[in-house]
Amino acid sequence: MTCREAIEKLAEYLDADLTPEVLQQIDVHLEICAPCRAYVATYGKTRELVAKVRRMELPEDVKTRLRAFLVGHIAHTK
Amino acid sequence: MDGEVDDLSLLERLHAGDCGALEVLMGRYAARVHRLARGITRNAADAEEVVQDVFMTIYRKGESFEGRSALGSWIYRVTINAALNKRHGKRHEVETSIEEHLPGFDASGHRQGDLTYVLADWSQNPEAALLSEETRALLNRAIDSLPDHYRAVLVLRDVEDLPNAEIAEAIGESVASVKSRVHRARMALREQLTRHLGPRA
């Protein structure tokens, strides 16, 4: 397996969404390939950082305005 | 909690003007709609308008929602359409080609590039450094500069943690296409983080 083939399957590798044979081929490649080990580690961390940076709650002021907007509309149309 | 009340009966109650049902639906979906809308519009004011538009659609058209798919998927679909409409005409602002941020390979399919760069592993850097203001700002800019359809699937997969099949249903594309976009988006972000964080000096 080449680096290109291993990296192409990386998302599925991390989800274990591959046949056991392919998972094993990637594991074997990672054992001998330091650049791909670094790639897997930093790719996985990128995924974590995206979630941490973007997983914010609805700001209270936005929630308050949304509620007022909808309650006003519901009262008006009833 | 509100787990026992199903979405369909909440929609019926909302349509009848029950503000308690509105609160539960807001609790379940407003933050998710806002994150996705913010991800696509890249702008807090537009994202807020999209959230209001989406909840208005839920109020007006929710009663005709027949439950053939999950309400969440329908809401995501409505959100994506509303957010893309809001983006209409602003498409070329900061978008960059994703190709320039994909990894390079030589003719035999092995990683190509400066060895200190391809070996750079910043994944074990201290969390405080990985989540510093500077790195957050860089990552936010990198996400914002992804093409629209990459941003939407990235948010649904990595922020909302939806399965690929549910994202495919929400955006009306194949699972293979969703997987490919998520993977390319992550690779593009990883490349930009690596340029910023590694190789370590």
Interface residues (C-beta under 8 A of the other chain):
Chain A: T2 C3 R4 E5 I7 E8 L10 A11 E12 C33 A34 P35 C36 R37 A38 Y39 A41 T42 Y43 G44 K45 T46 R47 L49 V50 A51 K52 V53 R54 R55 M56 E57 L58 V62 K63 R65 L66 R67 F69 L70 V71 H73 I74 A75 T77 K78
Chain B: G17 C19 L22 E23 M26 A30 A31 H34 R35 G39 E48 V51 Q52 F55 M56 Y59 P103 F105 S108 G109 H110 R111 V118 L119 A120 D121 W122 S123 Q124 L130 L131 T135 R136 L139 N140 I143 L154 V155 D158 V159 D161 K179 V182 H183 R186 M187 L189 R190 L193 T194 G198
